[in-house]
Amino acid sequence: MNTKHEIIICLGSSCFSRGNRDTLKVIEKYIKDNNLKDRVHFRGKLCSEKCSLGPVIFIDQKIHEAVRADTVVELLDELFAT
C-alpha cells in the first residue's frame, strides 16, 4: 500500500517573492509528469511564520529551508524513490 504524502508550500509574501513562485510550478509539474496525483496531497499555506528560513516547504511535516526551484526536484526524487 502506498502512503499519501503531504507537501505544503509556503505562499506568504516573503517565501513567494523569494522563490516559491517558481518552486510551486516545479512541484505541480513534477506531480503531473510522474503521475503522483493519487499519492500526494499538495497545498499552499499563506504564511508558515518561518520567513527567516525561507523559502520553505513542508514534506510530511518536516520543514525544508531555503528551497529553490532548482533543488526541489532532488527532494521529491528522494521522497518518491521509496
C-alpha positions in Angstrom: 0.0 0.0 0.0 1.3 3.4 -1.0 1.4 6.2 1.6 -0.2 9.5 0.7 2.4 12.2 1.3 1.6 15.8 2.2 3.5 18.6 0.7 2.8 22.1 1.8 4.4 25.1 0.2 4.5 28.5 1.9 2.8 31.1 -0.2 3.4 34.0 2.2 4.7 37.1 0.5 8.3 36.6 1.7 8.6 33.0 0.6 6.6 33.6 -2.6 8.7 36.5 -3.7 12.0 34.8 -2.8 11.4 31.8 -4.9 8.3 29.7 -4.1 6.5 31.3 -7.0 8.8 29.2 -9.3 9.0 26.2 -6.9 5.2 25.9 -6.9 5.3 25.4 -10.7 8.1 22.9 -10.5 6.2 20.8 -7.9 3.0 20.9 -9.8 4.8 19.8 -13.0 6.7 17.0 -11.1 3.4 15.6 -9.7 1.8 15.7 -13.1 4.8 14.3 -15.1 5.2 11.4 -12.6 1.5 10.5 -12.2 1.6 11.2 -8.5 -1.7 12.9 -8.0 -3.1 9.9 -6.1 0.0 9.7 -3.8 0.3 13.4 -2.9 -1.8 15.9 -1.0 -0.2 19.2 -2.3 -1.4 22.5 -1.0 -0.3 26.0 -0.2 -0.3 27.8 3.1 -0.5 31.6 3.3 2.3 32.0 5.9 4.4 29.5 7.8 5.9 32.1 10.1 9.4 30.8 9.1 10.2 33.9 7.0 13.9 34.0 8.0 14.3 30.4 6.9 12.5 30.7 3.6 11.5 30.0 1.1 10.2 26.9 2.9 8.2 23.8 2.1 7.0 21.1 4.3 7.1 17.4 3.3 5.3 15.1 5.7 5.6 17.7 8.4 9.3 18.2 8.0 10.4 21.7 7.2 12.8 22.2 4.3 14.6 25.6 4.4 15.9 27.8 1.6 14.2 25.6 -1.1 14.7 26.7 -4.7 13.1 25.6 -7.9 16.4 24.0 -9.0 16.8 22.0 -5.8 13.2 20.9 -5.0 13.3 18.0 -7.6 16.1 16.4 -5.6 13.9 16.4 -2.5 10.9 15.0 -4.4 13.1 12.3 -6.0 14.3 11.2 -2.6 10.7 11.1 -1.3 9.3 9.0 -4.1 12.3 6.7 -4.6 11.0 4.6 -1.7 
